[in-house]
């Protein structure tokens, strides 16, 4: 059954139901910590720092993209939070090891240009020709830096 706010937006689109969605779009600096637990490779906590762009998607409501080009995550807006689409993933290489993250859950909350970006899920490291599956979670802050 559709929620009341969604029905009201369908009935009263001219009154600005799209406005909250537009407020999410822009460029953000992200800083925080990611924690990895990968059997066979160990446990690691590392700082994360990146610039992300939130834009409108085509197959998803929002696209959260690392401007360095390593990651693009789909999300949808639900009750003042952007929720990552389960299974959305990204990959990067570091010190000869290929890492692939697959989000199981994640959310972004924003208010007045500040917010939180939390996600957790599975990680697979490919090193020395072998796959090492594990888990990860990330806690980070977002600060709006541009349109």
C-alpha positions in Angstrom: 0.0 0.0 0.0 1.5 3.4 -1.0 2.5 5.7 1.9 0.5 8.9 2.4 3.4 11.3 1.5 3.9 9.5 -1.8 0.1 9.8 -2.6 0.1 13.5 -1.7 3.1 14.1 -4.0 1.2 12.4 -6.8 -1.8 14.6 -6.2 0.0 17.8 -5.6 3.2 17.8 -7.7 2.9 21.5 -8.5 3.3 22.3 -4.7 7.0 21.2 -4.8 7.3 17.5 -3.9 10.4 17.4 -6.2 12.2 20.1 -4.2 13.5 17.8 -1.4 15.0 15.5 -4.1 16.8 18.4 -5.7 18.4 19.4 -2.4 20.4 16.1 -2.4 22.1 16.8 -5.8 25.7 18.2 -5.6 29.3 17.6 -4.7 30.4 16.3 -1.3 33.6 15.7 0.6 33.6 12.4 2.5 35.9 11.6 5.4 35.7 8.6 7.7 36.9 5.1 8.4 36.4 1.8 6.7 36.8 -1.5 8.5 37.6 -4.7 6.6 37.7 -8.3 7.9 39.1 -10.6 5.2 40.0 -14.2 6.4 43.4 -15.1 5.0 44.4 -11.4 4.7 43.5 -10.0 8.1 41.6 -7.1 9.6 42.2 -3.6 8.6 40.8 -0.2 9.5 41.8 2.6 7.1 40.8 6.3 6.7 38.6 7.1 3.7 38.6 10.4 2.0 37.0 11.1 -1.3 34.9 13.5 -3.3 31.4 12.2 -4.2 28.8 13.6 -6.6 25.1 12.9 -6.0 23.2 13.1 -9.3 19.9 11.9 -10.7 20.0 8.3 -12.0 18.2 6.7 -14.9 17.5 3.2 -13.6 17.8 4.4 -9.9 16.6 7.6 -8.2 20.1 8.7 -7.2 23.6 7.9 -8.3 26.4 8.4 -5.8 29.7 8.6 -7.8 33.3 8.8 -6.6 34.7 11.6 -8.8 37.9 9.7 -9.1 35.9 7.1 -11.1 36.3 4.1 -8.8 32.7 3.7 -7.6 29.1 4.4 -8.6 26.4 3.4 -6.2 22.6 3.5 -6.8 20.2 4.7 -4.2 16.6 5.7 -3.6 15.0 8.2 -1.3 13.0 6.9 1.6 11.8 9.0 4.5 14.5 11.6 4.4 17.3 9.1 3.8 18.9 7.8 0.6 19.2 4.0 0.9 21.7 2.2 -1.2 20.3 -0.4 -3.6 21.3 -3.9 -2.3 24.1 -5.4 -4.4 25.4 -2.1 -5.7 29.1 -2.5 -6.0 32.4 -0.9 -6.8 36.1 -1.9 -7.3 39.5 -0.5 -7.0 43.2 -1.6 -6.9 45.6 -0.9 -4.0 49.1 -2.2 -3.7 48.5 -4.9 -6.4 45.3 -6.2 -4.7 41.9 -5.8 -6.4 39.1 -5.0 -4.0 35.4 -5.4 -4.9 32.7 -4.2 -2.5 29.1 -5.2 -2.7 26.8 -3.3 -0.4 24.2 -5.3 1.6 22.8 -2.1 3.2 23.8 1.5 3.4 22.3 4.9 3.9 23.0 8.6 3.5 21.4 11.2 5.6 21.7 15.0 4.9 20.7 18.2 6.7 21.9 21.7 5.9 24.8 20.4 3.7 26.2 18.0 6.3 25.5 14.3 6.6 26.4 10.7 7.3 27.3 8.0 4.8 27.2 4.5 6.3 27.4 1.2 4.4 28.2 -2.4 5.1 28.4 -5.6 3.1 30.8 -8.0 1.4 34.3 -7.4 0.1 36.4 -9.7 -2.1 40.1 -9.2 -2.4 41.9 -10.7 -5.3 45.6 -11.2 -4.5 48.3 -13.6 -5.8 45.7 -15.2 -8.1 43.3 -16.1 -5.2 40.0 -14.7 -4.0 39.6 -13.8 -0.4 36.0 -13.0 0.6 35.2 -11.0 3.7 33.1 -8.2 5.2 33.3 -4.5 5.5 31.6 -1.5 7.1 32.1 2.2 6.7 31.2 5.2 8.8 31.8 8.6 7.2 30.7 12.2 7.3 29.7 14.2 4.2 30.1 18.0 3.7 28.6 19.7 0.7 31.3 21.6 -1.3 29.5 22.5 -4.5 26.5 22.2 -6.8 
